[in-house]
Amino acid sequence: MKNAVIGQSGGPTAAINATLAGVIEGCAESKNIKTLYGAVNGIEGILAEKLIDLTDISKDSIELLKTTPGAYLGSCRRRIAEDEIDRIFAVMEKFNIGYFFYIGGNDSMDTVSKLSAKSQAYGIKVIGIPKTVDNDLYGTDHCPGFGSAAKFVATSVMEIARDCTGFDMESVTIVEIMGRNAGWLTAASALARCNGNTAPDLIYLPERTFKKDRFLADVRSAIEKKKSIVAAISEGIRDEGGRYIAEETSDFKNDSFGHSQLGGAGKVLEQFIKKELRCKARTIELSLLQRSAAHLLSETDLLLSVKIGRSAVEAAEGGATGVMMCFKHKGYNPFVCQIETADIHQIANTENKVPHIYINREGNGVTDKFIEYATPLIMGSVPVPVKNG
């Protein structure tokens, strides 16, 4: 019998540990896997031989893990070098690893792709399991963690709108939401439009060029209809020249994968509105709050996150390797979602952006097609254990 190792990588979510729990359950029921190891801080834990035994974790602990936000094993953001690959496999051989599972987003799938290219020589099955609130992984119709983050964003925008309507004065509240190149989370703010709530009044995604003069005209038009408006913007909106709006004030830095570390687009537009319209304007950055909000877990997200973890074990036992587990939507009324596998080399380093059929013609909102797509993903609430309150 062979052992298995699992790691978590990239930004935490409210559901990444649910997927981990699914893998733990799947390995516990397996007749081919003896011991499941957890790599502390992702691939860095394998390089440093920092592995913990997850085999005997209790059922109560697994159930608690499903509703625990963040990354239980610890995470990392590391681009592995070619000369580290042999070292990684050497450690795996030392621990008699036959199965490697990696939960993560785009950059994590880059790691899976690199390892899978050499894994056959070592007889190790390599499986990627999606995770990202950005929902931008190619090949899967949605990503674990997105549903819960979308629910948090929509709820937050709804509550912000309620607060803003209390005063009889012109005001613009800009809500800045995560999304460098893909605006899925920002689009999800539209789910706040229910029970008479019309906010967000404007939505801007990085999939469309952002023009300040058009934005100003949109704001003017919206304020004519009601005094207090809410605009949701992606942190990664860009101007006609492809320059991030956030660059006008941010001291830009790049991470190890060369990605710009964004934040500040809302503040740029806040000052622009104050100057041009001379009305009250403020910015709210949801920032890290939107990633791991367990108090607003989507039951659909949680159940599917566990299921895809279990399915990864089944796929590996069935001989699959060099693949990522994927969700495929087969219907929306009722919602039907199946789990399949896809070649990791077709997925790594490719982004899944919001398609144009989900964005309105004016570029300042979303269509009913998007609402149909996103609504099932936020359905259901989950009772979360609490203490001291």
C-alpha positions as CSV (number, residue, x, y, z in Angstrom):
1,M,0.0,0.0,0.0
2,K,1.1,3.5,-0.7
3,N,0.7,6.7,1.3
4,A,-0.8,10.0,0.2
5,V,0.1,13.6,0.9
6,I,-2.1,16.7,0.6
7,G,-1.3,20.4,0.6
8,Q,-3.1,23.7,0.5
9,S,-1.8,26.7,-1.4
10,G,-2.7,30.3,-2.2
11,G,-5.3,32.5,-0.5
12,P,-7.5,30.9,2.2
13,T,-11.3,30.6,1.7
14,A,-14.3,29.6,3.9
15,A,-14.4,26.2,2.2
16,I,-10.8,25.1,1.5
17,N,-10.8,23.1,4.7
18,A,-14.1,21.4,3.7
19,T,-12.3,20.1,0.6
20,L,-9.4,18.9,2.9
21,A,-12.0,17.1,5.0
22,G,-13.4,15.4,1.9
23,V,-9.9,14.1,1.0
24,I,-9.4,12.9,4.6
25,E,-12.7,11.0,4.5
26,G,-11.9,9.6,1.1
27,C,-8.5,8.4,2.2
28,A,-9.9,6.9,5.4
29,E,-12.3,4.7,3.3
30,S,-9.7,3.8,0.8
31,K,-8.2,0.3,0.6
32,N,-5.2,1.5,-1.4
33,I,-4.0,4.3,0.9
34,K,-2.3,3.5,4.2
35,T,-1.4,6.9,5.6
36,L,-2.5,10.4,4.7
37,Y,0.1,13.1,5.3
38,G,-0.6,16.9,5.4
39,A,2.1,19.1,4.0
40,V,2.6,22.1,6.3
41,N,2.4,25.3,4.3
42,G,1.9,23.6,1.0
43,I,4.7,22.6,-1.3
44,E,7.2,24.3,1.1
45,G,6.2,21.6,3.7
46,I,7.3,18.8,1.3
47,L,10.6,20.5,0.5
48,A,11.3,20.9,4.3
49,E,9.9,17.4,5.1
50,K,7.3,19.1,7.4
51,L,4.5,16.5,7.1
52,I,1.9,15.7,9.7
53,D,-0.1,12.5,10.0
54,L,-3.8,13.1,9.3
55,T,-4.8,9.4,9.3
56,D,-6.2,9.2,12.8
57,I,-8.0,12.5,13.0
58,S,-11.4,12.0,14.7
59,K,-14.7,12.2,13.0
60,D,-15.7,15.1,15.3
61,S,-12.6,17.0,14.2
62,I,-13.3,16.3,10.6
63,E,-16.9,17.7,11.0
64,L,-15.5,20.8,12.7
65,L,-12.9,21.2,10.0
66,K,-15.6,21.5,7.4
67,T,-16.9,24.8,8.8
68,T,-13.5,26.1,9.8
69,P,-12.3,29.0,7.6
70,G,-8.7,29.6,6.5
71,A,-6.1,27.0,5.6
72,Y,-5.8,24.3,8.4
73,L,-2.4,23.0,7.0
74,G,-1.0,26.4,6.3
75,S,-0.5,27.9,2.9
76,C,2.2,29.3,0.7
77,R,2.7,31.3,-2.5
78,R,5.7,29.7,-4.1
79,R,6.7,29.2,-7.7
80,I,8.8,26.0,-7.7
81,A,12.0,26.0,-9.5
82,E,13.0,23.2,-11.9
83,D,15.8,22.1,-9.6
84,E,13.3,21.7,-6.8
85,I,11.2,19.1,-8.6
86,D,13.5,16.2,-8.1
87,R,13.9,17.2,-4.4
88,I,10.1,17.1,-4.0
89,F,9.8,13.6,-5.5
90,A,12.8,12.4,-3.4
91,V,10.9,13.4,-0.3
92,M,7.7,11.8,-1.6
93,E,9.7,8.5,-2.2
94,K,11.1,8.7,1.3
95,F,7.6,8.8,2.7
96,N,6.3,6.1,0.3
97,I,3.9,8.6,-1.4
98,G,1.8,7.2,-4.2
99,Y,-0.8,10.0,-4.3
100,F,-0.3,13.8,-4.2
101,F,-3.3,16.1,-3.8
102,Y,-2.9,19.9,-4.1
103,I,-5.8,22.3,-3.2
104,G,-5.4,25.7,-4.7
105,G,-5.9,28.3,-7.4
106,N,-4.2,29.3,-10.6
107,D,-0.6,29.4,-9.3
108,S,-1.2,26.1,-7.4
109,M,-2.2,24.5,-10.6
110,D,1.0,25.6,-12.2
111,T,2.8,23.6,-9.5
112,V,0.5,20.6,-10.2
113,S,1.3,20.9,-13.9
114,K,5.1,21.0,-13.3
115,L,5.0,18.0,-11.0
116,S,2.7,15.9,-13.2
117,A,5.1,16.3,-16.1
118,K,7.6,14.1,-14.2
119,S,5.3,12.1,-11.9
120,Q,5.0,9.0,-14.1
121,A,8.7,8.3,-13.7
122,Y,8.1,8.0,-10.0
123,G,4.8,6.2,-10.2
124,I,3.0,9.0,-8.3
125,K,-0.6,10.1,-9.1
126,V,-0.8,13.9,-9.1
127,I,-4.3,15.5,-8.7
128,G,-5.2,19.2,-8.5
129,I,-8.3,20.3,-6.6
130,P,-9.7,23.8,-7.3
131,K,-10.0,26.5,-4.7
132,T,-10.3,30.2,-5.2
133,V,-12.8,32.9,-4.3
134,D,-11.8,34.7,-7.5
135,N,-13.6,31.8,-9.5
136,D,-11.1,32.3,-12.3
137,L,-9.8,28.7,-12.8
138,Y,-10.2,27.5,-16.3
139,G,-11.9,24.2,-17.0
140,T,-14.4,24.2,-14.1
141,D,-17.8,25.9,-14.1
142,H,-17.2,27.3,-10.7
143,C,-14.6,27.0,-7.9
144,P,-15.0,25.8,-4.3
145,G,-15.0,28.8,-2.0
146,F,-16.6,31.2,-4.6
147,G,-20.2,30.5,-3.5
148,S,-19.5,31.5,0.2
149,A,-17.4,34.5,-0.8
150,A,-20.1,35.6,-3.2
151,K,-22.7,35.3,-0.5
152,F,-20.6,37.4,1.8
153,V,-20.1,40.1,-0.9
154,A,-23.8,40.2,-1.7
155,T,-24.8,40.4,2.0
156,S,-22.3,43.1,2.7
157,V,-23.4,45.2,-0.2
158,M,-27.0,44.8,0.9
159,E,-26.2,45.9,4.4
160,I,-24.0,48.8,3.2
161,A,-27.0,50.0,1.0
162,R,-29.3,49.9,4.0
163,D,-26.9,52.1,6.0
164,C,-26.6,54.6,3.1
165,T,-30.3,55.1,2.6
166,G,-30.7,56.6,6.1
167,F,-29.7,60.1,5.2
168,D,-31.3,62.7,2.9
169,M,-28.2,63.8,1.0
170,E,-26.4,63.0,-2.2
171,S,-23.7,60.4,-1.6
172,V,-21.7,57.8,-3.5
173,T,-20.4,54.7,-1.7
174,I,-17.8,52.7,-3.7
175,V,-17.3,49.1,-2.6
176,E,-14.0,47.7,-3.8
177,I,-14.0,43.9,-4.3
178,M,-11.3,41.4,-5.0
179,G,-10.6,40.5,-8.7
180,R,-7.4,41.3,-10.5
181,N,-8.3,40.2,-14.0
182,A,-11.7,38.4,-13.5
183,G,-14.7,40.1,-11.9
184,W,-16.7,37.2,-10.7
185,L,-16.9,38.3,-7.1
186,T,-17.7,41.9,-8.0
187,A,-20.5,40.6,-10.3
188,A,-21.8,38.6,-7.4
189,S,-22.6,41.9,-5.6
190,A,-25.7,42.0,-7.9
191,L,-27.2,39.2,-5.9
192,A,-27.9,41.9,-3.2
193,R,-30.7,43.1,-5.4
194,C,-33.7,41.6,-3.7
195,N,-36.5,42.5,-1.3
196,G,-36.8,46.0,-2.8
197,N,-33.0,46.7,-2.6
198,T,-31.7,48.1,-5.9
199,A,-28.0,48.4,-4.9
200,P,-25.5,48.0,-6.2
201,D,-26.6,50.7,-8.7
202,L,-23.4,50.3,-10.8
203,I,-21.0,47.4,-11.2
204,Y,-17.7,47.6,-13.0
205,L,-15.6,44.5,-13.9
206,P,-12.0,44.2,-15.2
207,E,-13.4,42.4,-18.3
208,R,-14.5,45.8,-19.7
209,T,-12.3,48.9,-20.2
210,F,-13.0,51.4,-17.5
211,K,-13.5,55.0,-18.7
212,K,-13.7,57.7,-16.0
213,D,-15.9,60.0,-18.1
214,R,-18.4,57.1,-18.6
215,F,-18.3,56.3,-14.9
216,L,-19.0,60.0,-14.1
217,A,-22.0,60.0,-16.4
218,D,-23.3,56.8,-14.9
219,V,-23.0,58.2,-11.4
220,R,-24.7,61.4,-12.4
221,S,-27.6,59.5,-14.0
222,A,-28.0,57.2,-10.9
223,I,-28.0,60.1,-8.5
224,E,-30.8,61.8,-10.4
225,K,-32.9,58.7,-9.7
226,K,-32.0,58.4,-6.0
227,K,-29.7,60.5,-3.8
228,S,-27.6,57.7,-2.3
229,I,-26.0,55.2,-4.6
230,V,-23.6,52.2,-4.3
231,A,-21.1,51.3,-6.9
232,A,-19.3,48.0,-6.8
233,I,-15.9,47.9,-8.5
234,S,-13.2,45.2,-9.1
235,E,-9.8,46.0,-7.7
236,G,-8.3,45.3,-11.1
237,I,-10.3,47.7,-13.4
238,R,-8.1,49.2,-16.1
239,D,-8.2,52.3,-18.3
240,E,-8.0,52.4,-22.1
241,G,-4.2,52.0,-22.0
242,G,-4.5,48.8,-19.9
243,R,-3.2,50.6,-16.8
244,Y,-4.7,49.7,-13.4
245,I,-6.8,52.5,-12.0
246,A,-5.2,51.6,-8.7
247,E,-1.8,52.6,-10.1
248,E,-2.7,56.3,-9.7
249,T,-2.1,56.1,-6.0
250,S,-0.7,52.6,-5.2
251,D,3.0,51.8,-4.6
252,F,2.9,48.7,-6.7
253,K,4.6,45.5,-5.8
254,N,4.6,42.1,-7.4
255,D,4.4,38.7,-5.8
256,S,6.6,35.7,-6.6
257,F,4.4,34.9,-9.6
258,G,4.7,38.4,-11.0
259,H,1.1,39.5,-10.1
260,S,0.5,43.1,-9.1
261,Q,-0.7,43.4,-5.5
262,L,-3.7,45.6,-6.0
263,G,-5.8,47.8,-3.8
264,G,-6.7,51.5,-4.1
265,A,-8.9,51.8,-7.1
266,G,-11.8,52.8,-4.9
267,K,-9.9,55.6,-3.3
268,V,-8.9,57.0,-6.8
269,L,-12.5,57.1,-7.8
270,E,-13.7,58.5,-4.5
271,Q,-11.4,61.5,-5.0
272,F,-12.5,61.8,-8.6
273,I,-16.2,61.9,-7.6
274,K,-15.5,64.5,-4.8
275,K,-13.8,66.7,-7.3
276,E,-16.2,66.4,-10.2
277,L,-19.6,66.2,-8.4
278,R,-18.8,67.8,-5.0
279,C,-20.9,65.4,-3.1
280,K,-20.1,63.0,-0.3
281,A,-18.1,60.0,-1.4
282,R,-16.5,57.2,0.5
283,T,-14.8,53.8,-0.2
284,I,-15.2,50.5,1.5
285,E,-12.6,47.8,0.7
286,L,-13.9,44.4,1.6
287,S,-10.3,43.1,1.4
288,L,-9.5,40.0,3.4
289,L,-13.0,39.9,4.9
290,Q,-14.5,38.4,1.8
291,R,-12.2,35.4,1.7
292,S,-12.9,33.4,4.9
293,A,-16.3,34.5,6.3
294,A,-17.5,31.3,7.8
295,H,-20.5,32.9,9.4
296,L,-22.0,33.3,5.8
297,L,-21.1,29.9,4.5
298,S,-23.1,28.7,1.5
299,E,-24.4,25.2,2.2
300,T,-24.2,24.4,-1.5
301,D,-20.6,25.6,-1.6
302,L,-19.7,23.5,1.5
303,L,-21.3,20.3,0.4
304,L,-19.7,20.5,-3.1
305,S,-16.3,21.4,-1.6
306,V,-16.4,18.2,0.5
307,K,-17.7,16.2,-2.4
308,I,-14.9,17.3,-4.8
309,G,-12.3,16.3,-2.2
310,R,-13.8,12.8,-1.9
311,S,-14.0,12.6,-5.7
312,A,-10.3,13.5,-6.0
313,V,-9.4,10.4,-4.0
314,E,-11.7,8.2,-6.1
315,A,-10.2,9.6,-9.3
316,A,-6.6,8.9,-8.2
317,E,-7.5,5.4,-7.1
318,G,-9.0,4.9,-10.5
319,G,-5.7,5.8,-12.2
320,A,-6.2,9.5,-12.9
321,T,-3.1,11.7,-12.8
322,G,-2.1,15.0,-14.2
323,V,-5.7,16.3,-13.9
324,M,-7.7,18.8,-12.0
325,M,-11.1,18.0,-10.6
326,C,-13.8,20.2,-12.2
327,F,-17.4,21.1,-11.6
328,K,-19.7,20.9,-14.6
329,H,-23.2,22.6,-14.4
330,K,-25.8,20.5,-16.2
331,G,-28.8,22.6,-15.3
332,Y,-29.9,25.5,-13.2
333,N,-33.6,24.9,-12.5
334,P,-33.1,22.7,-10.6
335,F,-29.3,23.1,-10.1
336,V,-27.4,20.0,-11.3
337,C,-23.7,19.9,-10.8
338,Q,-21.4,16.9,-11.8
339,I,-17.7,16.4,-11.1
340,E,-15.3,15.5,-13.9
341,T,-11.5,15.6,-14.5
342,A,-9.6,17.8,-17.0
343,D,-6.0,17.7,-18.2
344,I,-4.0,20.0,-15.9
345,H,-1.8,21.2,-18.8
346,Q,-4.9,22.7,-20.4
347,I,-5.8,24.5,-17.2
348,A,-2.6,25.8,-15.7
349,N,-1.8,29.5,-16.3
350,T,-5.1,30.1,-18.1
351,E,-7.8,32.4,-16.5
352,N,-11.5,32.0,-16.7
353,K,-12.9,35.5,-17.0
354,V,-16.6,36.6,-16.8
355,P,-18.0,36.0,-20.3
356,H,-19.6,38.9,-22.1
357,I,-23.1,37.3,-21.9
358,Y,-23.0,37.9,-18.2
359,I,-22.2,41.7,-18.6
360,N,-24.7,44.2,-19.7
361,R,-24.3,46.2,-22.9
362,E,-23.4,49.4,-21.0
363,G,-20.6,47.7,-19.1
364,N,-21.9,48.9,-15.7
365,G,-23.9,45.8,-14.6
366,V,-24.6,42.2,-15.1
367,T,-27.3,40.3,-17.0
368,D,-30.0,37.9,-15.8
369,K,-27.8,35.1,-17.2
370,F,-25.3,35.8,-14.5
371,I,-27.9,35.8,-11.8
372,E,-29.1,32.4,-13.0
373,Y,-25.6,31.1,-12.9
374,A,-24.6,32.5,-9.5
375,T,-27.8,32.2,-7.4
376,P,-27.6,28.4,-6.8
377,L,-24.0,28.7,-5.6
378,I,-25.0,30.8,-2.5
379,M,-28.0,28.8,-1.5
380,G,-28.4,27.4,2.0
381,S,-27.0,28.3,5.4
382,V,-24.7,26.3,7.6
383,P,-24.8,26.3,11.4
384,V,-21.3,27.2,12.6
385,P,-20.1,26.2,16.1
386,V,-19.5,29.3,18.2
387,K,-18.0,30.0,21.6
388,N,-18.2,33.0,24.0
389,G,-21.0,34.6,21.9
